[in-house]
Amino acid sequence: MCFRLMLLCMRTTIDLDDLLLGELKQEAAHRGSTLRELVNDLLRQATAAPEPKAKYRFNWKPHRGGRIQPGVRLDDRNSLFDLMDGR
């Protein structure tokens, strides 16, 4: 058993493709870490919850002196398409 940062480590066996194992070993050597550390870090990253993306906000800025025509609703996509199509 190994104890690392108060976490219990378990042993398990997985079958890796030979080419993948070679790439992982090279990457671990490049980083100066062990294969175990690299695989654990990569698995943690792969299973981590994605960070929520900021909601897109559209900021309308008309050109200098520009005005919105009467009856145009910027929050209604369908009415904008109707106006652009001449309906």
Backbone as a printed PyTorch tensor [residue, N CA C, xyz], in Angstrom:
tensor([[[  0.8310,  -1.1870,   0.0000],
         [  0.0000,   0.0000,   0.0000],
         [  0.8730,   1.2460,   0.0000]],

        [[  0.3860,   2.3010,  -0.6550],
         [  1.1350,   3.5480,  -0.5980],
         [  0.2100,   4.6420,  -0.0900]],

        [[  0.7650,   5.5120,   0.6960],
         [  0.0150,   6.6580,   1.2000],
         [  0.6790,   7.9020,   0.6510]],

        [[ -0.1020,   8.6840,  -0.0760],
         [  0.4260,   9.8940,  -0.6860],
         [ -0.5570,  11.0080,  -0.4380]],

        [[ -0.1280,  12.0180,   0.2780],
         [ -0.9850,  13.1560,   0.6090],
         [ -2.2850,  12.6960,   1.2620]],

        [[ -2.1670,  11.7460,   2.1230],
         [ -3.2960,  11.2290,   2.8780],
         [ -4.3210,  10.5200,   1.9930]],

        [[ -3.9150,  10.1110,   0.8150],
         [ -4.8040,   9.3630,  -0.0680],
         [ -4.3230,   7.9230,  -0.1530]],

        [[ -5.2310,   7.0080,  -0.1350],
         [ -4.8900,   5.6020,  -0.2680],
         [ -4.7450,   5.2720,  -1.7530]],

        [[ -3.6110,   4.6900,  -2.1250],
         [ -3.3780,   4.3230,  -3.5210],
         [ -3.6820,   2.8450,  -3.7060]],

        [[ -4.3330,   2.5170,  -4.7830],
         [ -4.6440,   1.1270,  -5.1030],
         [ -3.8780,   0.7070,  -6.3350]],

        [[ -3.5530,  -0.5470,  -6.3740],
         [ -2.9180,  -1.1080,  -7.5630],
         [ -4.0050,  -1.6960,  -8.4470]],

        [[ -3.8100,  -1.5170,  -9.7330],
         [ -4.7100,  -2.1350, -10.6970],
         [ -3.9130,  -2.4320, -11.9560]],

        [[ -4.4530,  -3.2330, -12.7950],
         [ -3.7730,  -3.5910, -14.0330],
         [ -4.6220,  -3.1260, -15.2060]],

        [[ -3.9710,  -2.4530, -16.1360],
         [ -4.6460,  -2.0640, -17.3750],
         [ -3.7450,  -2.4540, -18.5380]],

        [[ -4.3490,  -2.7570, -19.6530],
         [ -3.5980,  -3.0850, -20.8580],
         [ -3.5030,  -1.8370, -21.7210]],

        [[ -2.2730,  -1.4330, -22.0230],
         [ -2.0450,  -0.2680, -22.8610],
         [ -1.4420,  -0.7060, -24.1830]],

        [[ -1.7970,   0.0100, -25.2190],
         [ -1.1930,  -0.1890, -26.5230],
         [  0.3160,   0.0620, -26.3950]],

        [[  1.1280,  -0.7400, -27.0600],
         [  2.5830,  -0.6130, -26.9540],
         [  3.0780,   0.7770, -27.3620]],

        [[  2.5100,   1.3120, -28.4450],
         [  2.9270,   2.6480, -28.8880],
         [  2.5510,   3.7080, -27.8560]],

        [[  1.3600,   3.5870, -27.2940],
         [  0.9290,   4.5370, -26.2780],
         [  1.8240,   4.4570, -25.0530]],

        [[  2.1480,   3.2630, -24.6160],
         [  3.0220,   3.0950, -23.4550],
         [  4.3790,   3.7380, -23.7190]],

        [[  4.8990,   3.5620, -24.9180],
         [  6.1730,   4.1870, -25.2730],
         [  6.0940,   5.7050, -25.2170]],

        [[  4.9920,   6.2680, -25.7320],
         [  4.8110,   7.7210, -25.7060],
         [  4.6860,   8.2290, -24.2740]],

        [[  3.9610,   7.4770, -23.4450],
         [  3.8070,   7.8790, -22.0440],
         [  5.1480,   7.8520, -21.3140]],

        [[  5.9440,   6.8390, -21.5720],
         [  7.2560,   6.7500, -20.9390],
         [  8.1490,   7.9110, -21.3720]],

        [[  8.1100,   8.2540, -22.6590],
         [  8.8990,   9.3810, -23.1560],
         [  8.4450,  10.6840, -22.5150]],

        [[  7.1260,  10.8610, -22.4210],
         [  6.6000,  12.0880, -21.8270],
         [  6.9730,  12.1800, -20.3550]],

        [[  6.8920,  11.0630, -19.6450],
         [  7.2670,  11.0540, -18.2250],
         [  8.7450,  11.4300, -18.0770]],

        [[  9.6020,  10.8780, -18.9210],
         [ 11.0240,  11.2070, -18.8660],
         [ 11.2460,  12.6800, -19.1870]],

        [[ 10.5130,  13.1820, -20.1850],
         [ 10.6290,  14.5900, -20.5690],
         [ 10.2410,  15.5070, -19.4080]],

        [[  9.2110,  15.1250, -18.6670],
         [  8.7530,  15.9310, -17.5200],
         [  9.5780,  15.6890, -16.2600]],

        [[ 10.3730,  14.6410, -16.2820],
         [ 11.1480,  14.3090, -15.0970],
         [ 10.2920,  13.6850, -14.0070]],

        [[  9.2710,  12.9510, -14.4160],
         [  8.3960,  12.2940, -13.4460],
         [  8.3290,  10.8060, -13.7540]],

        [[  7.6490,  10.0980, -12.8960],
         [  7.4880,   8.6660, -13.1330],
         [  6.2790,   8.4280, -14.0230]],

        [[  6.2250,   7.2470, -14.5900],
         [  5.0730,   6.8660, -15.4040],
         [  3.8040,   6.9040, -14.5540]],

        [[  3.8890,   6.4170, -13.3320],
         [  2.7410,   6.4200, -12.4220],
         [  2.2270,   7.8460, -12.1970]],

        [[  3.1310,   8.7880, -11.9260],
         [  2.7180,  10.1780, -11.6880],
         [  2.0520,  10.7690, -12.9320]],

        [[  2.6520,  10.5080, -14.0840],
         [  2.0980,  11.0430, -15.3260],
         [  0.7050,  10.4860, -15.5900]],

        [[  0.5470,   9.1720, -15.4870],
         [ -0.7590,   8.5580, -15.7540],
         [ -1.7970,   9.0690, -14.7610]],

        [[ -1.4360,   9.1660, -13.4850],
         [ -2.3760,   9.6910, -12.4870],
         [ -2.7760,  11.1300, -12.8130]],

        [[ -1.7990,  11.9740, -13.1800],
         [ -2.1140,  13.3680, -13.5230],
         [ -3.0310,  13.4400, -14.7440]],

        [[ -2.7370,  12.6440, -15.7700],
         [ -3.5620,  12.6700, -16.9740],
         [ -4.9830,  12.1700, -16.7070]],

        [[ -5.1010,  11.1420, -15.8760],
         [ -6.4390,  10.6380, -15.5400],
         [ -7.2160,  11.6500, -14.7010]],

        [[ -6.5280,  12.3350, -13.7970],
         [ -7.2130,  13.3870, -13.0070],
         [ -7.7360,  14.4930, -13.9270]],

        [[ -6.9020,  14.9090, -14.8790],
         [ -7.3210,  15.9540, -15.8200],
         [ -8.5020,  15.4940, -16.6660]],

        [[ -8.4610,  14.2510, -17.0980],
         [ -9.5140,  13.7250, -17.9760],
         [-10.8440,  13.5770, -17.2470]],

        [[-10.8020,  13.3360, -15.9400],
         [-12.0460,  13.1190, -15.1990],
         [-12.5040,  14.3420, -14.4250]],

        [[-11.7330,  15.4260, -14.4750],
         [-12.1140,  16.6510, -13.7680],
         [-13.3230,  17.2870, -14.4560]],

        [[-14.1530,  17.9130, -13.6500],
         [-15.3260,  18.6100, -14.2030],
         [-14.8400,  19.8200, -14.9930]],

        [[-15.3920,  20.0470, -16.1730],
         [-14.9670,  21.2110, -16.9580],
         [-15.3720,  22.5080, -16.2640]],

        [[-14.5450,  23.5170, -16.4500],
         [-14.8550,  24.8160, -15.8680],
         [-16.0220,  25.4280, -16.6430]],

        [[-16.9900,  25.9900, -15.9180],
         [-18.1280,  26.5950, -16.6260],
         [-17.6650,  27.7920, -17.4540]],

        [[-18.1830,  27.8670, -18.6700],
         [-17.8300,  28.9750, -19.5520],
         [-18.6980,  30.1830, -19.2270]],

        [[-18.1170,  31.3530, -19.3960],
         [-18.8710,  32.5780, -19.1730],
         [-19.9660,  32.6890, -20.2380]],

        [[-21.1310,  33.1340, -19.8370],
         [-22.2400,  33.2880, -20.7670],
         [-21.9380,  34.4390, -21.7270]],

        [[-22.2020,  34.2080, -23.0030],
         [-21.9420,  35.2290, -24.0150],
         [-22.9070,  36.3910, -23.8470]],

        [[-22.3710,  37.5900, -23.9200],
         [-23.2060,  38.7870, -23.8320],
         [-22.8850,  39.6730, -25.0240]],

        [[-23.9100,  40.0010, -25.7870],
         [-23.7510,  40.8470, -26.9590],
         [-23.9390,  42.3010, -26.5410]],

        [[-22.9680,  43.1390, -26.8520],
         [-23.0680,  44.5730, -26.5510],
         [-23.2350,  45.3280, -27.8620]],

        [[-24.4020,  45.9280, -28.0330],
         [-24.7130,  46.6480, -29.2570],
         [-24.0940,  48.0290, -29.2060]],

        [[-23.3220,  48.3780, -30.2470],
         [-22.7090,  49.7000, -30.3320],
         [-22.9220,  50.2280, -31.7410]],

        [[-23.9130,  51.1090, -31.9390],
         [-24.1180,  51.6560, -33.2840],
         [-22.9700,  52.5990, -33.6510]],

        [[-22.7750,  52.8000, -34.9630],
         [-21.7440,  53.7250, -35.4210],
         [-22.0730,  55.1380, -34.9490]],

        [[-21.0590,  56.0030, -34.9710],
         [-21.2930,  57.3840, -34.5550],
         [-22.4640,  57.9870, -35.3150]],

        [[-23.3690,  58.5430, -34.5960],
         [-24.5260,  59.1790, -35.2040],
         [-25.5790,  58.1990, -35.6890]],

        [[-25.3010,  56.9340, -35.5920],
         [-26.2470,  55.9200, -36.0560],
         [-27.3910,  55.7400, -35.0720]],

        [[-28.5480,  55.4130, -35.6150],
         [-29.7210,  55.1780, -34.7790],
         [-30.4010,  53.9070, -35.2220]],

        [[-31.1130,  53.3250, -34.3010],
         [-31.9100,  52.1480, -34.6220],
         [-33.2290,  52.6390, -35.1930]],

        [[-33.6410,  52.0540, -36.3090],
         [-34.8800,  52.4760, -36.9500],
         [-36.0830,  52.1220, -36.0790]],

        [[-37.1380,  52.9150, -36.1750],
         [-38.3520,  52.6230, -35.4050],
         [-38.8990,  51.2410, -35.7620]],

        [[-39.3400,  50.5150, -34.7770],
         [-39.9240,  49.2030, -34.9830],
         [-38.9220,  48.0650, -34.9790]],

        [[-37.6400,  48.3740, -34.9070],
         [-36.6210,  47.3360, -34.8870],
         [-36.4140,  46.8850, -33.4490]],

        [[-36.5430,  45.5830, -33.2520],
         [-36.3160,  45.0110, -31.9180],
         [-35.0720,  44.1360, -31.9890]],

        [[-34.0070,  44.5600, -31.3300],
         [-32.7530,  43.8290, -31.3850],
         [-32.8050,  42.5270, -30.6090]],

        [[-33.7890,  42.3850, -29.7330],
         [-33.8890,  41.1620, -28.9390],
         [-34.8000,  40.1140, -29.5920]],

        [[-35.3050,  40.4010, -30.7960],
         [-36.1930,  39.4720, -31.4930],
         [-35.5590,  39.0940, -32.8320]],

        [[-34.9020,  37.9550, -32.8530],
         [-34.1600,  37.5070, -34.0260],
         [-35.0520,  37.3640, -35.2550]],

        [[-36.2080,  36.7680, -35.0730],
         [-37.0860,  36.5360, -36.2190],
         [-37.5620,  37.8440, -36.8460]],

        [[-37.8920,  38.8430, -36.0300],
         [-38.3370,  40.1170, -36.6060],
         [-37.1790,  40.8100, -37.3220]],

        [[-35.9500,  40.6270, -36.8330],
         [-34.7990,  41.2020, -37.5340],
         [-34.6250,  40.5610, -38.9100]],

        [[-34.7590,  39.2350, -38.9720],
         [-34.6410,  38.5660, -40.2640],
         [-35.7630,  39.0010, -41.1970]],

        [[-36.9910,  39.1780, -40.6660],
         [-38.0870,  39.6550, -41.4950],
         [-37.7780,  41.0310, -42.0750]],

        [[-37.2350,  41.9470, -41.2570],
         [-36.9050,  43.2720, -41.7390],
         [-35.8010,  43.2160, -42.8020]],

        [[-34.7990,  42.3670, -42.5820],
         [-33.7010,  42.2630, -43.5390],
         [-34.1760,  41.6590, -44.8630]],

        [[-35.1910,  40.7980, -44.7950],
         [-35.7310,  40.1710, -46.0040],
         [-36.8160,  41.0420, -46.6530]],

        [[-37.1190,  42.1910, -46.0470],
         [-38.1020,  43.0990, -46.6240],
         [-39.5290,  42.6980, -46.3670]],

        [[-39.7930,  41.9180, -45.3500],
         [-41.1600,  41.5000, -45.0400],
         [-41.8490,  42.4550, -44.1000]]])
